[in-house]
Amino acid sequence: MNVLERFKSLTTKKYIDGVKLNNWKPFDKRIWQRNYYEHVIRDENDLKSVREYIVNNPLEWEVDEYYG
């Protein structure tokens, strides 16, 4: 199991425990997106690109055929 798989597994378990033990709101779908593209940031240019994507992506949701 790689580091990201382990992270997803541990956080999912913690969330389930929180739902059961701390009355957290249950999540009605998947916690993690299937077939999610994981990307390792390798340099400053890559980091800049990812940051721009994070800021600008929500602006594209209304024209996304899968949104809503």
Protein Blocks (a to p, Z undefined) as FASTA:
>chain_A
ZZklmmmmmmmmmmmmmmmmnopacdfbdfbdghiacdddfbfklmmmmmmmmmmmmmmm
mmpmkgZZ
